[in-house]
Amino acid sequence: MKFKGRITEYAAGKRIEYRLEKGLSLPAWLVLEFQDRPGGVDIVHTVKAGYQGVGRILDPLIRLHLSDAFEKALNEHAQAEFSRLGDLLR
């Protein structure tokens, strides 16, 4: 899946939150959190999805798209891409 994102929250060196967009804003966010450690940085990624208020009635439809298989694929993708960041940022 390819999405554009709009940064909705930013804390330098600590956290970036993107609202995912595919033509229009979706009820989904990608959150990256960074924690310094000796010799590097740990990155935790979280996908948050769902509507607020009355729109929550549609959340089961989102869950169909964000299945366990999607979560597994996203985790594998993140592991592969995040391991390359060190070389890219040098």
N, C-alpha and C positions, 0 to 999 in steps of 0.2 A: 504494500500500500504506500502510496506517495501522497504526502500532505504538505501544505505550507503551514506555518505557524506564526502567530503574533505573540510577542512576549507580553505577558500580563503581570509578571512579577519578576523582579531581579534584585538579588543581593550579591554584590561583587564577591566572587570567590566562594560563595556558599550555596546559592540556589538560583535556578532559572525555571520559570514556569511558562510554557507555551500553550496558547489556546489553538487547537488544531482547526484548520480551515481546508475545505475542499470546495471552493467556489463561494461558500458562505461559512460563517462560524458554526462549528459543531459543538455539541455538549461534551467535549472531550479535551483533556489537558495532558500534556507530557511534562512531568516535573523531574528535573535533574538536580540532585543535591550532592555537594562535594564536601569531603572530609579529608583534611591533610593528615598524612601519616608519614613516618620515616621512610624515605625513598620513593614517595609518590603521593597519589591522591586516590581515595576510594570514591567511586561514583555510584549513587543509587538512583535508578530510574523508576518512576511510577507513572502509570497511566490512570488518570481519574476520568470517569465518564458517568454522565447522568444529568438529568434535568433537575431544575429547582422547582419547587411548588407543584402546581397541578400537573405540569409536564412529566412528573415522575411516573405517571401511569404508562408512559412509553418506555421506561427503562428496561423492561424485559426484552424489548426489541433490540436495544443496544447490546444486551448481554448475548443475544444470538450471534451478533457480529464479533464480539470480544469473547470468544469461546476459550476453553482451556487450550485448544490447539493454537489459537492466536497468541495466547500468553506464552506458551512454550516457544513458538517461533520468534516472538519479540525478545524473549530472554536470550535465545541463541544469537540473534542478530546483535543485541546490545553487547554481549560478551565478545563477539568478533570485532565489532566496530570500536568499542572502548579500548580494547587491547592495542589498537593501532594509533590511538590518540597521542601517546607519548612521542612516537616518531614524527607525527604531523606537527606537533607543537614545539619541537626543538628548533 
